[in-house]
Amino acid sequence: MSEITRSAATGALEAVYQRITAVADRLGEAELMLPSRCAGWAVADVLFHQLLDARRALRAFASPSAGPPDVDDISYWRDYPAGNGQAEQAPAAAHARYVRISASA
């Protein structure tokens, strides 16, 4: 697979976020609380999680690095095992709980 250009990546992100915004703008409060296709997550939870990802990406893109990457798109996720659903045992479950509480606020 070849590397994509910065312009192509920026254009793809812009197109995706425009589509998400168009859909989200039409949702009422009741629709935001409906289940999503992500097990256990309401629509508002998924949208808030995507907002967190966008903010994290902006910080990452604006933060220079002195060395080469120390993880790739697969090894990054090894620090977030699914676990058995117990927040104290699974960082992913703790994050899901944080997203649910924050999105509900």
C-alpha positions in Angstrom: 0.0 0.0 0.0 1.3 3.4 -0.8 1.4 6.4 1.5 -1.4 8.9 1.0 -0.6 12.6 0.7 -1.5 15.1 3.4 -3.9 16.8 1.0 -5.7 13.5 0.3 -6.0 12.7 4.0 -7.2 16.2 4.9 -9.8 16.0 2.1 -11.0 12.6 3.2 -11.4 13.7 6.8 -13.2 16.9 5.8 -15.7 14.9 3.7 -16.4 12.4 6.5 -16.9 15.0 9.1 -19.2 17.0 6.8 -21.3 13.9 6.4 -21.4 13.1 10.1 -22.3 16.7 10.9 -25.1 16.7 8.3 -26.6 13.5 9.9 -26.1 14.7 13.5 -27.7 18.1 12.9 -31.0 16.4 12.0 -31.1 14.3 15.2 -33.4 15.3 18.1 -32.7 14.5 21.8 -34.7 11.3 21.7 -32.8 10.1 18.6 -29.5 10.7 20.2 -30.4 8.3 23.0 -31.3 5.4 20.6 -29.0 2.4 20.5 -26.3 2.6 17.8 -24.8 -0.4 16.0 -21.9 -0.3 18.5 -23.1 -2.7 21.2 -24.0 -0.9 24.4 -23.5 2.6 22.9 -26.2 5.2 22.2 -25.9 7.4 19.2 -24.8 10.3 21.4 -22.0 8.1 22.9 -20.7 7.3 19.4 -20.8 11.0 18.3 -19.0 12.1 21.5 -16.4 9.4 21.0 -15.8 10.7 17.5 -15.4 14.2 18.8 -12.7 12.9 21.3 -10.9 11.2 18.4 -11.0 14.4 16.3 -9.5 16.4 19.1 -6.8 13.8 19.7 -5.9 13.8 16.0 -5.6 17.6 16.0 -3.2 17.4 19.0 -1.2 14.7 17.3 -1.0 16.5 14.0 0.2 19.6 15.7 2.7 17.9 18.0 6.2 17.4 16.4 8.1 14.3 17.2 11.9 14.0 17.6 12.0 10.4 16.6 10.2 7.8 14.5 6.8 6.4 15.5 7.0 3.7 18.3 3.6 2.1 17.4 1.7 1.5 14.2 -2.1 1.2 13.5 -2.2 -2.3 15.0 0.2 -2.1 18.0 -1.5 1.1 19.2 -4.5 -0.9 20.3 -2.6 -3.4 22.4 -2.8 -1.0 25.4 -6.6 -1.2 25.2 -7.7 -4.8 25.7 -11.4 -5.5 25.7 -11.3 -7.4 29.0 -14.4 -8.7 30.6 -16.3 -5.5 30.9 -15.0 -4.5 34.4 -13.8 -0.9 34.3 -11.0 -1.6 36.7 -9.8 -4.5 34.6 -10.2 -3.1 31.1 -9.1 0.4 29.9 -11.6 0.1 27.0 -14.5 -0.4 29.4 -13.3 2.5 31.5 -13.2 4.7 28.4 -16.7 3.6 27.4 -18.0 4.5 30.8 -16.3 7.9 30.6 -17.9 8.5 27.1 -21.3 7.5 28.4 -21.2 9.8 31.4 -19.7 12.7 29.3 -22.1 12.3 26.4 -25.1 12.2 28.8 -24.0 15.5 30.4 
